[in-house]
Amino acid sequence: MIDRAGLAGFLRHRRESLQPEDVGLPRGQRRRTSGLRREEVATLCHISADYYSRLERERGPHPSEQMIASIAQGLHLSRDERDHLFRLAGHQPPTKGPGSEHISPGVLRILDRLTDTPAEVVTELGETLRQTALGVALTGDLTRYTGPARSIGYRWFTDPSYRARYHPDDHALHSRVFASGLRAVVTLRGPDSWAAHLHRLLMAGSAEFRAVWDEHEIGVGYSHTKRFIHPEVGLLEVACQALQDPDQAHSLLVYTAVPGSESHEKLQLLSVIAAP
C-alpha cells in the first residue's frame, strides 16, 4: 500500500537537498528555492511538473514501478534510497545485481559534467542507459531500442544498417569483440541469464555470429582508437575510455579526440549541432 505522506516527505526532502550543479543544471540568478525547483525535478525525471507536484502534495494516481524508477534516477538516489522510494510507493524494489538499470549517483554526477564530450552509460551487454547530448549527436539515440535490440552486439549481428556509423575496415573486429564479450558474460551469469538468451537468439538468427562464436575467442578488445562514420561530418577517430562502476555492472564510456586534430574539430562542430 502506498504511503502518501511518507512518499511526499521523502521526495520533498531529496529535492530540497539537491543543488542545480549536483545534477548538471545551471544555477541561474534570483534562485530563492531551497534546492531544486519542482519543475526541474520533473524535467530530470521525464514526467510532467503537475504530476510530480501532486506526489509531493500527497495527491494524484498511484505511481507505477516505471514511474518510481524514473523519479529515483532523476533525483540521483542511491540504491538504498531507491529501494526505500519503491516501498513508500507500495512496490517491491527491483532485484539487485547485474540486471539492474539504476545508475549510481557518482556515475551520474560525472556524466552530468561531460557537457562537451560524447559519453554514455552502458550495461555489461552493451545496453545504453543514458547518453550526453554530444553522445547522441555522435552515435544516435541508443536509448530508444527495446527488447534484445537494446544490446549493441545483438543489433550488430541482426541489423545491417546499424553498421553504417562504423568504418568498414573495422567491422570484422567489432564482430569479434561483441562475440567475445557475450561469451564472457554468458559464462559469468549462467545458462538462465539474459546474456544466454541473447546468445540463443543470435545463434538462431545470424550465420556470421555462429561463425565468429565457433572461434571461441575471449578477451578480444579494441585498439586505442575507434572510427565512426558520421552522416554529417564524415570520419571521426576517437579514443574510448571506460570507467567501471564498482557497485554495478555498468561502464561509463567517454569518447575524446586529440586536441587540434581534424576529428577534434568535427566533435566541436557536432557540439553545435547537438546544442539545444
C-alpha positions in Angstrom: 0.0 0.0 0.0 1.3 3.4 -0.9 2.4 5.7 2.0 1.4 9.0 0.5 2.7 11.1 3.4 6.0 9.3 3.6 6.4 9.4 -0.2 5.7 13.2 -0.3 8.0 13.9 2.6 10.9 11.8 1.1 10.5 13.4 -2.3 10.4 16.9 -0.9 13.5 16.3 1.3 15.5 14.9 -1.5 14.5 17.7 -3.9 15.5 20.3 -1.4 18.8 18.7 -0.6 19.9 18.8 -4.3 21.6 21.8 -5.8 21.4 22.5 -9.6 25.1 21.8 -10.0 24.6 18.4 -8.4 22.5 17.3 -11.4 24.2 19.2 -14.2 21.8 22.2 -14.3 22.8 25.8 -14.4 22.2 27.7 -11.2 21.0 30.9 -12.8 20.1 34.1 -11.0 17.4 35.0 -8.5 17.1 31.5 -7.1 15.0 31.5 -4.0 14.1 27.8 -3.8 15.9 25.7 -1.3 17.4 23.0 -3.6 15.8 22.2 -6.9 12.5 23.5 -8.2 9.7 21.0 -8.8 9.8 21.8 -12.5 13.5 21.0 -12.6 13.0 17.6 -10.9 10.1 16.8 -13.3 12.4 17.5 -16.2 15.1 15.3 -14.8 12.6 12.5 -14.2 10.9 12.9 -17.7 7.5 13.5 -16.1 5.1 16.5 -16.1 5.6 19.1 -13.4 1.9 18.8 -12.4 2.3 15.1 -11.8 5.3 15.5 -9.7 3.8 18.3 -7.7 0.8 16.2 -6.9 3.0 13.5 -5.5 4.7 16.0 -3.1 1.2 17.1 -2.1 0.0 13.6 -1.3 -2.3 13.6 -4.3 -2.6 12.1 -7.7 -2.7 8.5 -9.0 -0.7 5.6 -7.6 2.7 5.9 -9.4 3.8 2.8 -11.4 7.1 1.0 -10.9 8.4 2.5 -14.1 7.5 6.0 -12.9 9.2 5.4 -9.5 12.3 4.1 -11.2 12.4 7.3 -13.4 12.0 9.5 -10.3 14.7 7.6 -8.4 17.1 8.1 -11.3 16.2 11.8 -11.8 16.8 12.5 -8.1 20.1 10.7 -8.2 19.2 8.3 -5.5 21.5 5.6 -4.1 20.3 2.0 -4.4 19.2 2.0 -0.8 17.3 5.3 -1.3 15.7 3.9 -4.5 14.5 0.8 -2.7 13.0 3.0 0.1 11.2 5.0 -2.5 9.8 1.9 -4.1 8.5 0.7 -0.8 6.9 4.1 0.0 5.1 3.9 -3.3 3.8 0.4 -2.5 6.1 -1.6 -4.8 8.7 -4.2 -4.3 12.2 -2.8 -5.1 13.9 -4.1 -8.3 16.2 -7.1 -7.9 19.8 -6.0 -7.2 22.5 -7.4 -9.4 23.9 -7.2 -13.0 20.4 -6.7 -14.4 19.8 -3.5 -12.5 19.4 -0.4 -14.7 19.7 2.1 -11.9 22.8 4.3 -12.5 24.7 5.1 -9.3 24.7 8.8 -8.2 28.5 9.0 -8.6 28.4 7.9 -12.2 25.5 10.3 -12.9 27.4 13.2 -11.4 30.4 12.5 -13.7 28.1 12.1 -16.8 26.2 15.4 -15.9 29.5 17.3 -16.1 30.5 16.0 -19.5 28.5 18.6 -21.4 31.1 19.0 -24.1 32.0 15.3 -24.5 30.4 12.3 -26.1 29.7 9.8 -23.3 27.3 7.0 -22.4 26.5 4.6 -19.6 26.2 1.0 -20.7 25.4 -2.3 -19.1 27.7 -5.4 -19.4 25.7 -6.4 -22.5 26.2 -3.0 -24.2 22.7 -1.7 -23.4 22.9 2.1 -23.3 21.1 3.6 -20.3 22.0 7.2 -20.8 23.9 9.5 -23.1 25.2 13.0 -23.1 23.8 15.3 -25.8 27.0 15.1 -27.8 27.0 11.3 -27.4 23.6 11.3 -29.1 25.0 13.5 -31.8 27.9 11.1 -32.4 26.2 7.7 -32.4 22.5 8.5 -32.5 20.0 7.9 -29.7 20.9 4.4 -28.4 18.4 4.5 -25.5 15.4 4.2 -27.9 15.8 0.5 -28.5 13.7 -2.1 -26.8 14.0 -5.9 -26.2 17.1 -7.7 -27.4 17.9 -4.8 -29.7 18.9 -2.8 -26.7 22.2 -4.7 -26.8 24.7 -3.3 -29.3 26.0 -6.8 -30.0 22.5 -8.0 -30.9 22.0 -5.0 -33.2 25.4 -5.6 -34.8 24.6 -9.1 -36.0 20.9 -8.6 -36.8 20.6 -5.1 -38.3 23.0 -4.5 -41.2 22.0 -0.8 -41.4 23.4 -0.3 -37.8 26.9 -0.8 -39.1 26.8 2.3 -41.3 28.3 4.5 -38.5 31.4 2.4 -38.2 34.4 2.3 -40.5 34.0 -0.8 -42.9 37.6 -1.8 -42.2 36.7 -2.3 -38.5 33.6 -4.4 -39.0 35.4 -7.7 -38.5 37.0 -6.6 -35.3 33.7 -5.3 -33.9 32.1 -8.7 -34.6 34.9 -10.5 -32.7 34.7 -8.0 -29.8 30.9 -8.4 -29.4 31.0 -12.2 -29.7 33.9 -12.4 -27.2 32.2 -10.1 -24.8 29.0 -12.0 -24.9 30.9 -15.3 -24.3 32.4 -13.8 -21.1 29.0 -12.6 -19.8 27.3 -15.9 -20.6 30.0 -17.8 -18.7 29.7 -15.4 -15.8 25.9 -15.2 -15.5 25.0 -18.7 -16.4 22.6 -20.5 -18.8 19.4 -18.9 -17.4 20.6 -15.3 -17.8 19.6 -12.7 -20.3 23.0 -13.0 -21.8 22.4 -16.7 -22.5 19.0 -15.8 -24.1 20.7 -13.3 -26.4 23.2 -16.0 -27.3 20.5 -18.4 -28.3 18.7 -15.7 -30.4 21.9 -14.8 -32.2 22.8 -18.5 -32.8 19.4 -19.0 -34.5 19.4 -15.7 -36.4 22.9 -14.9 -37.6 25.2 -17.1 -39.6 28.0 -14.6 -39.1 27.6 -14.8 -35.4 27.7 -18.6 -35.4 30.9 -18.5 -37.4 32.6 -15.9 -35.1 31.3 -17.7 -32.0 32.8 -21.0 -33.1 36.3 -19.4 -32.9 35.9 -19.5 -29.1 37.7 -16.2 -28.7 37.7 -14.5 -25.3 39.1 -11.1 -24.2 39.2 -9.5 -27.6 39.5 -5.8 -27.3 39.9 -2.6 -29.4 43.0 -0.7 -30.1 43.2 2.8 -28.7 41.1 4.4 -31.4 37.5 3.8 -32.6 36.5 5.1 -36.0 33.0 6.4 -36.7 31.4 7.5 -40.0 29.0 10.3 -39.2 26.3 11.1 -41.7 27.0 14.9 -41.4 30.7 15.3 -40.6 32.2 12.1 -42.0 35.1 10.2 -40.5 35.9 10.7 -36.8 38.7 8.9 -34.9 38.2 9.0 -31.2 39.7 7.3 -28.1 37.3 5.5 -25.9 38.0 5.5 -22.1 35.9 3.2 -19.8 35.2 3.9 -16.2 33.8 0.8 -14.3 31.1 1.3 -11.6 32.4 -0.8 -8.7 28.9 -1.4 -7.3 27.1 -2.4 -10.5 27.9 -4.0 -13.9 27.9 -0.6 -15.7 30.5 1.3 -17.6 30.8 5.0 -18.4 32.3 5.3 -21.9 33.9 8.6 -22.8 34.9 9.5 -26.3 37.7 12.0 -26.9 39.7 13.2 -29.9 43.3 14.6 -29.9 43.2 18.4 -29.5 43.9 20.2 -32.7 43.1 17.1 -34.9 40.5 17.1 -37.6 38.3 14.8 -35.5 38.5 17.2 -32.6 37.3 20.0 -34.9 34.5 17.7 -36.1 33.4 17.0 -32.5 33.3 20.7 -31.8 31.0 21.1 -34.9 28.8 18.3 -33.6 28.5 20.1 -30.2 27.0 23.0 -32.1 24.6 20.6 -33.9 23.7 19.0 -30.6 23.1 22.3 -28.7 19.5 22.7 -27.6 
